[in-house]
C-alpha cells in the first residue's frame, strides 16, 4: 500500500488513580476536551484486533521489533454508525495510522468468513488486508475495550488521553454482540496515559505531565489483552 503517511510522536505511561487525578487537574487548566466526548467527558472505544497465523504482530511487539504494524476494526460507544478498519504503523519512535470506513454489512460478511468483501483494488488498505487474510491467514484475535477521556491542544497538535477500565473480550470476537461481557485486563484501577503530538509539545504541558514515579512504558492494549487471554485460558501463543 503506497500513500503519504503522517507520522507523530506517541508516549505511553501506565498510571494509578492518584497520578490520574493530579495530571487531569493540571491539564484541565490548559487544554480543551475533545469535541466527541459526551456529558461525562468520555467516550467508549471497542476494537477488534487481528493477527496472522504466526501471531506476527504479537511476537514483534514482545520481541521489541522497532518497525512494525497491526490491524484492527474500531467502533465508538458500541454503535455501528462509524466503523473503521485501521492499520497502525510504528516507525522508530513515531506512529502513523491509515483507515478505511466499513459498512455494517461488510463487517457482518467478514465475521461470517466472507473475506472477499475486502477484495477491492480501488481501496489500497482493504486490498492489503484482503491479501493478508488470503495469504497469511490474518484473522480476528481479541476484543480490546476501554473508556477514553481525551484532551487536545492546537499548538503542536497535542492529544492527551486517559484510557480507563481496560477490558478484554476473552474468546468473544463480535464487537456488536449485545451479550458481550468483557473482563478487566488491567488491575488496581490502573489506566494508560497516552501523549501524542507532531513536531513538539509545549513546555508547560510537558511540565504538567512530570510527576514522581511516572515512567514511560511501551504498553500495548493489544498485548495486555492477549497476555490476559493466555494466562487465564488455555490459549497458547
Residue pairs with C-beta under 8 A, 6 or more apart in sequence:
1 87
1 98
1 124
1 125
1 127
1 128
2 124
3 98
3 124
5 89
5 96
5 98
6 96
7 91
7 94
7 95
7 96
8 94
8 95
8 96
8 157
8 196
8 197
8 198
9 93
9 94
9 95
9 195
9 196
9 197
9 198
9 201
10 94
10 95
10 194
10 195
10 196
11 194
11 195
11 196
11 216
12 192
12 193
12 194
12 195
12 216
12 217
12 218
12 219
13 192
13 193
13 194
13 195
13 214
13 215
13 216
13 217
13 219
14 186
14 190
14 191
14 192
14 193
14 217
14 219
15 23
15 162
15 190
15 191
15 192
15 193
15 214
16 188
16 189
16 190
17 189
19 193
19 211
19 213
19 214
20 162
20 191
20 193
22 211
23 193
23 208
23 209
23 211
24 149
24 162
26 208
26 209
27 151
27 160
27 205
27 208
28 151
30 153
30 204
30 205
30 208
31 151
31 152
31 153
31 158
31 160
31 205
32 151
32 152
32 153
33 41
33 149
33 150
33 151
33 152
34 43
34 150
34 151
34 152
34 159
36 43
36 76
36 150
37 43
37 149
37 150
38 77
41 149
42 147
42 148
42 149
42 164
43 76
43 77
43 147
43 148
43 150
44 76
44 77
44 78
44 145
44 146
44 147
44 148
45 74
45 75
45 76
45 145
45 146
45 147
45 148
45 163
46 74
46 75
46 76
46 78
46 143
46 144
46 145
46 175
47 72
47 73
47 74
47 75
47 143
47 144
47 145
47 175
47 221
48 72
48 73
48 74
48 140
48 142
48 143
48 144
48 173
48 175
49 57
49 70
49 71
49 72
49 140
49 141
49 142
49 143
49 144
49 222
49 225
49 226
50 57
50 70
50 71
50 72
50 73
50 138
50 139
50 140
50 141
51 57
51 58
51 70
51 138
51 139
51 141
52 132
52 136
52 137
52 138
52 139
53 136
53 137
53 139
54 136
55 141
55 237
56 136
57 68
57 69
57 70
57 71
57 222
58 141
58 222
58 223
58 226
58 237
59 237
60 68
61 68
61 70
61 218
61 220
61 222
61 223
62 223
66 90
66 91
66 92
67 90
67 91
67 92
68 89
68 90
69 87
69 88
69 89
69 90
70 87
70 88
70 222
71 85
71 86
71 87
71 88
71 129
71 132
71 138
72 85
72 86
72 88
72 144
72 222
73 83
73 84
73 85
73 86
73 102
73 107
73 175
74 83
74 84
74 86
75 82
75 83
75 175
75 176
76 82
78 175
78 176
80 104
80 107
80 176
82 101
83 101
83 102
83 103
83 104
83 107
84 99
84 100
84 101
84 102
85 99
85 100
85 102
85 118
85 125
85 126
85 129
86 97
86 98
86 99
87 97
87 98
87 99
87 125
87 128
87 129
88 95
88 96
88 97
89 95
89 96
89 97
89 98
95 196
98 125
99 125
100 123
100 125
100 126
104 176
106 117
106 118
107 176
109 117
110 117
110 118
111 140
111 173
111 174
115 130
115 133
115 134
116 130
118 126
118 127
118 129
118 130
118 133
119 126
119 127
119 130
120 126
120 127
120 130
121 127
129 138
132 138
133 139
140 173
141 173
141 226
142 168
142 169
142 173
142 222
142 225
142 226
142 229
143 168
143 169
143 172
143 173
143 175
143 180
143 182
143 225
144 166
144 167
144 168
144 169
144 221
144 222
144 225
145 166
145 167
145 168
145 169
145 182
146 163
146 164
146 165
146 166
146 167
146 221
147 163
147 164
147 165
148 161
148 162
148 163
148 164
149 161
149 162
149 164
150 159
150 160
150 161
150 162
151 159
151 160
151 161
152 158
152 159
152 160
153 159
153 160
153 202
153 205
155 202
156 197
156 198
156 199
156 200
156 201
156 202
157 197
157 198
158 195
158 196
158 197
158 201
158 202
158 205
159 194
159 195
159 196
159 197
160 193
160 194
160 195
160 196
160 205
160 209
161 193
161 194
161 196
162 191
162 192
162 193
163 191
163 192
163 193
163 194
163 221
164 191
165 184
165 191
166 184
166 185
166 186
166 191
166 192
166 221
166 224
166 225
167 182
167 183
167 184
167 185
167 225
168 182
168 183
168 185
168 224
168 225
168 228
168 229
169 175
169 180
169 182
169 225
170 182
170 183
170 229
170 232
170 233
171 229
171 233
172 180
172 182
174 180
183 228
185 224
185 225
185 228
186 192
186 224
192 219
192 221
195 201
195 209
226 237
229 235
230 236
230 237
